[in-house]
Amino acid sequence: MFTDRIEAADFPKMDKEYQDLLLKVLTIQADSELGGPHLYVEKWILAAPTAEDQLMLAKTAAEEIDHHRKFVKLLAELNVDVSYQLKNRSQDRILEIFREPLNTWADMGCFGVFIDRVGGYHLADFGESTYLPVARIIPQILKEEQQHIAHGLRILDTLCQTEEGKADVQKSLDRMYPRCLDMFGRSDSKRSQKYQEWGIKKRTNAECRKQYREEARKVIEQFGLKEPDPEKGRRYM
């Protein structure tokens, strides 16, 4: 396993496989950081039920866009321009989950609790990356992502106070959960193994998904909800 810690200046000297893997994952991450804001800014910031919710969504959107900006900067240092991502809309996002609308307030809560949680898993794997520029920006991003998840938890907590609200949350969870699990990619992915071999990420897709499911189940049980069938509606097993 590759364990050297490299800077941007070392990148051109690296094996092409390392270069391709790093550029691919940074491009996906930059795109994904815009995925959330492009779903909920127009739909929910002024439609959220309280001023506190509106403020938190505005803050979350600003932080997500800043995360995008940070990954764009890393790519620019490697002579890769992804400025086109700013003009893309939901239907153009790389990951399918960011193409699906958030039609209800329960969707917004589940997005924060379950999709942002997936994002946290991917980001955490960068924390010990052999590519130092990405490892440096992760701690602050993860800190902010935890606040986004916490807001989602508050939304679900309020909704689940009533049977109608709980039913809405369960409906959103049933729709969203398969896509959350798919966000980790295929369990037998050769690329996943290569990320680990090069020290770009520390866990395989299968390991991340297993740990995520264990964590997600605790949250689901906390709200008296039922975990959707983890194999139904899946595309990447």
SULKA-V429460 format. One record per residue. RES is the residue in one small letter. OMEGA is omega in whole degrees, -180 to 180 (none if undefined). Layout:
((RES OMEGA) (RES OMEGA))
This chain:
((m -180) (f -176) (t 179) (d 177) (r -172) (i 178) (e -179) (a -179) (a -180) (d -172) (f -179) (p -179) (k -175) (m 174) (d -178) (k 179) (e 177) (y -180) (q -178) (d -179) (l -178) (l -179) (l 180) (k -175) (v 177) (l 179) (t 178) (i -178) (q 178) (a 180) (d -177) (s 180) (e 175) (l -174) (g -180) (g 179) (p -179) (h 176) (l -169) (y -177) (v -178) (e -174) (k -165) (w -174) (i 180) (l 180) (a 179) (a -169) (p 180) (t 177) (a 178) (e 178) (d 179) (q 179) (l -178) (m 178) (l 177) (a 179) (k 180) (t 180) (a 180) (a -179) (e 179) (e 178) (i 176) (d 176) (h 176) (h -179) (r -179) (k 178) (f 176) (v 179) (k 178) (l 180) (l 179) (a 177) (e 179) (l 177) (n 176) (v -178) (d 177) (v -179) (s 178) (y -178) (q 179) (l -177) (k 180) (n 176) (r -170) (s -177) (q -179) (d -176) (r -178) (i -179) (l -174) (e -176) (i -178) (f 176) (r -175) (e -176) (p 174) (l -171) (n -176) (t 177) (w 175) (a 175) (d -179) (m 179) (g 180) (c 177) (f -179) (g -176) (v -170) (f -180) (i 176) (d 177) (r 175) (v 178) (g 178) (g 178) (y 180) (h -180) (l -179) (a 179) (d 176) (f -172) (g 179) (e -177) (s 175) (t 177) (y -171) (l -179) (p 179) (v 179) (a -176) (r -174) (i -172) (i -175) (p -179) (q 179) (i 180) (l 178) (k 180) (e 179) (e 178) (q 177) (q 178) (h 177) (i -179) (a 177) (h 176) (g 178) (l 179) (r 177) (i -179) (l 180) (d 179) (t -178) (l -175) (c 175) (q 180) (t 179) (e 179) (e 179) (g 179) (k 178) (a 177) (d 180) (v 180) (q 178) (k 178) (s 180) (l 180) (d -179) (r -170) (m -171) (y 179) (p 180) (r 176) (c -180) (l 178) (d -178) (m 179) (f 179) (g -177) (r 180) (s -178) (d -177) (s 175) (k 180) (r 178) (s 179) (q 179) (k 176) (y -179) (q -180) (e -180) (w 178) (g 177) (i 173) (k -176) (k -178) (r 175) (t 177) (n -178) (a 180) (e 180) (c -177) (r 179) (k -180) (q 179) (y -179) (r 179) (e -180) (e -179) (a -179) (r 179) (k 179) (v -180) (i 179) (e 180) (q -178) (f 179) (g -180) (l -180) (k 177) (e 175) (p 176) (d -175) (p 179) (e -178) (k 176) (g -178) (r 177) (r -177) (y -177) (m none))
